[in-house]
Amino acid sequence: MLASIAKAVYGSGVIGTDASSWPLVATCSRGLEEVLGNELRALDVESVAPGRGMVGFSGDLSSVYNANLRLRTAMRVLIPLARGAVQSREDLYQLSSSVSWPELMTSDQSLVVEVAGRHRTFRNLNFAAQVVKDAVVDKIRAKDGRRPSVDRENPDIRLHLHVSERGITSLSLDSTGEPLSHRGYRPRGGPAPLSETLAAGILLLAGYDGSEPLLDPMCGTGTFAVEASLIATQTPPGLHRQFAFENWLSHRQTLLEEVTREARRGHRDAPQPIVARDRDQRAVRATQRNLKAAWMDRFVTTEVSDALDLTLPWESGGMIVANPPYGKRIGDVKRLGRFYRGFGDRLKQHATGATAWVLCGESQLAKQIGLRTSRRIQLFNGPIECRLMRFDLWEGEKERN
Ligand SMILES: C[S@@+](CC[C@H](N)C(=O)[O-])C[C@H]1O[C@@H](n2cnc3c(N)ncnc32)[C@H](O)[C@@H]1O
């Protein structure tokens, strides 16, 4: 496929169509670029370059498969096809026409164009998608007299267009399909669930690798518990889902099987306890269901318990990770203030030696915890700007902000 892409973008004369390494992009939510960069370095790909909401790298077809299967914090893996300044419909049509589409797809195949970003000319992003689709269809029809169809549900080829206010526009081939946060083990939805990629990113930012015990005292649907057990057992997060690249004509199933076998090779039992608690019985049941669906239930203990009665399930030390309710989604800021203060007190008195990481989307509430932060990291939970705060719960930690 990469050879066809090289030909499609540059023509056979400019870059060898047998190019073994190709510029690629993994997208992520803002704040996770460095951690995604580290994940990519561990995959042994080349030229890892974190940007804003993305990390550039280069690799071959097995890198594309590997990245989709193994990355915990990426949303999509894209193969850039064309990039340029676009101010009008005509500019976008020209840019889209610069790709030699017949190298990438036939008229028997279907496509979809997904658009992200903002652009003055394309306030209606569907219009931008339409222009790209027209360019693709015109080029393929000119070659074999027939046009490919559009299929929004299960297209053979997914194109991803990113537009920016300044007009810089990139058109990429999407190798992922449903974003990588959809691990495939649970239906979407539920009250205020944390995205899987953000939960994994928080754990990796916290340095979690399974070698110390972990407690989530407010587990909700269990996103931290599932992601922690996937990390601790060294299980690739993408094992239970499909990817857009599987619909490519030149998809190599044997290569995917080889890459999957290799990715599974590191699997082990979780070396340390993982405990998920919530005061709501229904939340604990949802966590159990999700753990089971992800084949991770035997590595996690679940309990109904109030965080205001928190004690460590082990003697001392370990890691606590929490996503308490915050005003913008559940409950309201005033009422929750007292809860945050009580939780901070409980951490201070009953979690000695542990390191706590708390994600909070409301700065007024974050202050109520009343413990000194040793690190603050800005993250985004969807559109909500959040702070991830680290508290080192040393013996005698009394200091308030
Ligand atoms: C924002 S949700 C957590 C979402 C979770 N991270 C997920 O991915 O689904 C907050 C959770 O805190 C729980 N909670 C609220 N007050 C609590 C308390 N005092 N003790 C334990 N859990 C509590 C709620 O039941 C809810 O499930």
The ligand as an SDF file (V2000), in Angstrom:
LIG
                    3D

 27 29  0  0  0  0  0  0  0  0999 V2000
  -16.5150   11.3910   36.7570 C   0  0  0  0  0  0  0  0  0  0  0  0
  -17.0820    9.8580   37.3430 S   0  0  0  0  0  0  0  0  0  0  0  0
  -15.7140    8.7880   37.0580 C   0  0  0  0  0  0  0  0  0  0  0  0
  -15.7120    8.3240   35.6530 C   0  0  0  0  0  0  0  0  0  0  0  0
  -14.7270    7.2070   35.4440 C   0  0  0  0  0  0  0  0  0  0  0  0
  -13.3630    7.6830   35.4280 N   0  0  0  0  0  0  0  0  0  0  0  0
  -15.0460    6.4900   34.1540 C   0  0  0  0  0  0  0  0  0  0  0  0
  -14.1960    6.4150   33.2870 O   0  0  0  0  0  0  0  0  0  0  0  0
  -16.1690    6.0110   33.9590 O   0  0  0  0  0  0  0  0  0  0  0  0
  -17.0400   10.0460   39.0720 C   0  0  0  0  0  0  0  0  0  0  0  0
  -17.4260    8.8110   39.8640 C   0  0  0  0  0  0  0  0  0  0  0  0
  -17.2150    9.1210   41.2460 O   0  0  0  0  0  0  0  0  0  0  0  0
  -18.1640    8.4040   41.9750 C   0  0  0  0  0  0  0  0  0  0  0  0
  -18.2780    9.0280   43.3100 N   0  0  0  0  0  0  0  0  0  0  0  0
  -18.8180   10.2370   43.6470 C   0  0  0  0  0  0  0  0  0  0  0  0
  -18.7040   10.4420   44.9760 N   0  0  0  0  0  0  0  0  0  0  0  0
  -18.0610    9.3620   45.4800 C   0  0  0  0  0  0  0  0  0  0  0  0
  -17.6640    8.9790   46.7950 C   0  0  0  0  0  0  0  0  0  0  0  0
  -17.9000    9.7590   47.8260 N   0  0  0  0  0  0  0  0  0  0  0  0
  -17.0230    7.8010   46.9450 N   0  0  0  0  0  0  0  0  0  0  0  0
  -16.7980    6.9820   45.8830 C   0  0  0  0  0  0  0  0  0  0  0  0
  -17.1780    7.2810   44.6190 N   0  0  0  0  0  0  0  0  0  0  0  0
  -17.8050    8.4540   44.4180 C   0  0  0  0  0  0  0  0  0  0  0  0
  -19.4360    8.5130   41.1500 C   0  0  0  0  0  0  0  0  0  0  0  0
  -20.3190    7.4650   41.5060 O   0  0  0  0  0  0  0  0  0  0  0  0
  -18.8790    8.3900   39.7430 C   0  0  0  0  0  0  0  0  0  0  0  0
  -18.9370    7.0410   39.3130 O   0  0  0  0  0  0  0  0  0  0  0  0
  1  2  1  0
  2  3  1  0
  2 10  1  0
  3  4  1  0
  4  5  1  0
  5  6  1  0
  5  7  1  0
  7  8  2  0
  7  9  1  0
 10 11  1  0
 11 12  1  0
 11 26  1  0
 12 13  1  0
 13 14  1  0
 13 24  1  0
 14 15  1  0
 14 23  1  0
 15 16  2  0
 16 17  1  0
 17 18  1  0
 17 23  2  0
 18 19  1  0
 18 20  2  0
 20 21  1  0
 21 22  2  0
 22 23  1  0
 24 25  1  0
 24 26  1  0
 26 27  1  0
M  CHG  2   2   1   9  -1
M  END
$$$$
